[in-house]
Amino acid sequence: MEKDNKKRLMLMQEVLEKYSDEEHPLTTAQIIRILDEEYGMKIHRTTVGKDIADLIEMDVDVQCTRSTQNRYFIGTRYFELPELKLLVDAVASSKFITEKKSHELIAKLDRFASVYQRENIKRNIHTESRIKPNNERSFYIVDCINDAINQGRKVQFTYFEYNANKEKVLRNDGKPYVFSPYTLVWNGDYYYVVGFSHKHGKTGTFRVDRIESTPEILEERAQPVPADFSISEYTKTVFQMYDEQRVTVELLCENEMMKVIIDRFGEDVHTEIADSEHFKVRTQVSLSPNFFGWLFGFGEKITLQGPDRVVQRYREMLEKALG
């Protein structure tokens, strides 16, 4: 009997979550009909009121509109509708998630809304031409790296790039990299693992979807995360996660570029007024081609002023491009 009562309560909650919301409350008769037609469970009218009282006692937010026919609906849900819309947008837009997996995840998210709210969850984001991966190995790679971080272990993996024929070519002559992972980072629509590269003897990054297969978790303890390492500071200095030599640069920016500088380096970036139309920025960056590409994109609005060797390197890159 107790087992039957628990099952009935679970089904009652499921019916309310699926078929009711503030704009579509259910009468006692409707609840009885749905339980009968969809679950083959027959109950008496008086049982509905008792079960709903039990659900409320269990902290399920069942609201009641009292009239000649009491009407019931779920009030506060695990996810509110705007939260579900945000999650659906993120899943649909992500380049990391395959098309198949996107549809599966969105279908699961739908279950947190009533059947009437599901129409509102359908989004108008254009994702058809979005470049997405063809297989789901990255999910398992992320999961493996996360386990290694929690266990404090090194990982070993092979890493590839593409040649001119669009063929995968293993880097490091096909030899595996040994890596002490610090953390996983979502940046520019890709997952990266940040940690200590034992081949290079310094902090480095690898893009997860370029790791050939699920890494091997080694028995060796990982290199500890440096006490002064800050992932937020690290990601401010690198562009698209390409980590090269780090240097403090000086930039001269038009005033309208302040929002761009804050978006890139954060509100605590060092700035000072240069004149009525410009301000100066002093910040550390990783001297990768991505930094210079970012800089070039703003033309004369952001000017590199120092140090001299960095200015010279930028000029040489521009001259080669013109040639």
N, C-alpha and C positions, 0 to 999 in steps of 0.2 A: 504493500500500500504506500509506504513512504517513497519507494522508488517511483511509483506512478505519479505521486504528487510532485516530485522533483522534475520528472519529465514534462508534466503538464505546465509547470511554472516556466521551464526553459522554452517550451513552445509558445506560451503566452507572450513572453518577452520578445521572442523572435517575430511573432505576428505584429506586435505593436511597433517594433523597430522597422519592420519592412513595409508595413502598410499604413502607418499613421505618422502625421506630423501636425504642426499647429494649424495648418490650413485643411487638413484631411483627418479629423478625429474619427474614431471608430465607435459605433454603438455596440451595446452588448450583443445584439442580434448579429451584427456583422462579424464580431469576434468569434461567436459560436459557429457561424457559417464557414469562415475561413479555416478554423481548426478542423471542422468536419471534412470539408472538400479537399484541403491540401495535406492534412496529416491523418485523416481517418479517426479523429478523436472527438467523441461526443461528450458534451458537458452540459450541466444545468445552468440556467441563468444566474442563480444565486452563487454558483461557484466562481463566476467571473469576478464579481465584486470582492470575494474573499481572496482570490489569487492576486488581484491587483493590489489589495492591501498588503499582502505578503511581499510583493515586488517592491512596493514603496518602502517597506520596512528593511528591505535588502539594499536600499539606496539607489534603486532604479527610479529615475525621475519620470514617473507617470503622472501626467496632468489630467484633471477631470473637469469637463464643462458640464455643470449640473443643469438639467431641464427635465421635461417630461421623459426624455430618453437621455440618460447620462452618456456622454461621449468622452472617449479616452484617447490620449496621444502621448508620445514620448517627447519630453521637453528638452532637457540638456542631453546631448549625445556625446559619445566618446570623442568624435571630431565634429566641430561645427561646420556648416556648409562652406563658409569662406576658407576654412583650413583645408577641407577636402579639395576645393578648387585649386588652391595653391599647390598641394601635393600632386594633383593630376597634371598641372602645368609643368611641374619640375620633372615628372616621370616622362611625359610626352616629349619634352624638349631636350632631354639629356642625350648627348652623343655617346655616353658610356653604356647606355642600356639598349639592347637590341630591340628591333621592332616587335618581335614576338613577345619578349619579356615585358615590354611597355604595355602591350594589350593585356597581358596576364595580370600585371600589377594594378592597372587601372580598373580591371574587372573586380579585383579584390577590394580596392578602395570603394567602389560603388556599393559594396555590401554594408558600408557604414552609414549609408543614407537611405531614406525611404524610397519606394519606387517612384514617387512623384518628384522627389528632389533630384533623382538621377538625371533627369532631362537637363536640369540646371548645371549639373557637373560637366556635361558635354561642353568642351571648350572650343574656341575659335582660333587657336594658335595654329599657324601654318607650319607643319612639320614634315610634310610629304617628301620634300627634297633635302631634309636634314640628313647629313652623313652619319650613319649609325653602324656599329660593328656587325659582323655577320655571325659571330658565335659568342657564346656566353662564358668562355673560359675566364674572362676578367673577374667574374663574380667569385670564382673559386680561388683565383690568385689573391684577390683582396682579402678573402676570408682566411687564407693560409698566412698571409703577412700579418694580419691582425692577431692570429693565434701566436705567431712568433714574437710579436711585440709584448703580448700579455705574459708569455713564458720567459721573456728576456733572452731569447736565443738568436743566433745568427741564421741567415738563410743563404741558400745557394741557388742561382738560376742562370740561364742563358738569355741573352738579349739580342734583338735583331733590328735591322734597318732595311730599307729597300734599295735595290740597285736600279739602273736605268730601264731595266726590263720589267720593273714592278715585281721582282722576285725578292723573297726574304733572304737576307744574308746575315748570318750570325756575327756579332761583333766579338772582339777580343779573341779572334782566330777560333771561335767556337768554344773556347774555354769558359767555364762558368764563373760568374762573379760571386765573391763572398761578401755579404753585406750585413751590417748591423742596423736593422730598421729602428728609427726613432718614432716615426708617425706616418700616417697616410694623409695626403692633402688633396682636396678637390680644387683644381685651379684651371680656369679657362676651358671648362667642360671636359677635363680629363682628370683621372686619378693619378697621383704620383706617390711614390714611397720616398721619404726623406730619411737619410741615415748616414752611417759611416761606411765609406767604400774602402775596403781593405786593399784593393788594387791601387787606388789613387792616394790612399793615406790621408783622406780628408772627407768632410761632409759633402754628400752628393745627392743627386736625385735620379730616379729611373721612372719612366712612364709605365704604368701598370699594363696597358694594352700592348706594349712592345716586349713584355716579358714572354718568352716563347711558350712556357707551360708552367703548371703549378710548381712553385719553388719547393726545394727540399729544406725542411727545418733541421738544422744541425744540432748536435748535442752541445757544441761550444757556447759558452755564455757570450752574449752580445756586448759590444763596446758600449759602456754606459753613456747615456746622454750627457753632454757637458753641462756643468752647473749654470753656465751663462748662456746656454742655447735657448733662443726664443723662436718658435715657429712663426709667430706673427711678424717679428722683425726680419726673419729670414725671407719670408715671402714678399716683403716690401722691397727688398733689394734686388731680387731676381725677376726677370721678365720671361713669362711663359715657362717658368721653372728651369731655365737654362742657366746653370751656375758656372760662372767663369771667375777670373781675377776680380777681387773687390777693391774699389777705390772710391774715395770721396770726391764728388764732382760739384762744380758750381754752375748753376743755371740762371740765366736772366730771362724772366717771363713777363709777358704783358699781363696786366691786372686781371683780364677776363680768364686767364689760365689758372687762377687759384683753385677753382673747383676741380680741374684736371689733376693738379698737383696733390690735392688732398685725397682725391679718389685713388691715386697711385701710391702715395707714400704715407697717408694718414694725417690726422689733425696735428700730431706732435712734431711734424717735420719742421726743421729750422728754416724760417724765412725772415727777410727784413726788407723794408722799403728801399728801393733804389732811386726812384724819382716819381713824379706824379703819375706816370703811365706804366711803370715797371716795378717788379719786386725780384729779389734774389732768393735762390734756394741753395742750400748746402746739404747734401745728403749722400749716403753711401749707396752705390749700385754695383751690380755684377756686369762687367764689361763684355757682354755677349752681343752678337749681331742684333738680337732682339731689342736690346736697349737702344742701339743706334737707330733701328727701324722705328721704334716708338718715338724717338726724338725727331727724326726726319718728318714724321707724319704731321707735326705741328708747324713746320716751316719756320718762318721768322718769329712766330709767336713765342717759341721757347728756344733760346740760344745757349749752346754749350760754351762756357767761358773758361773753364779750367778743370784740371791742371793742363799745362801745355802739351804734355805727351798724349793725353787723351784727345785734345783738340786736333793734334796732328794725325792721330790714328783715324779720327772721323773724316778729316779732309782726304786722307789717302783712300778711304773706302768710297767716298763720293766721287773722287777722280777716276777710280777704277770703274765705277758704275757708269760714269759719263763716257768713258772710253769704250 
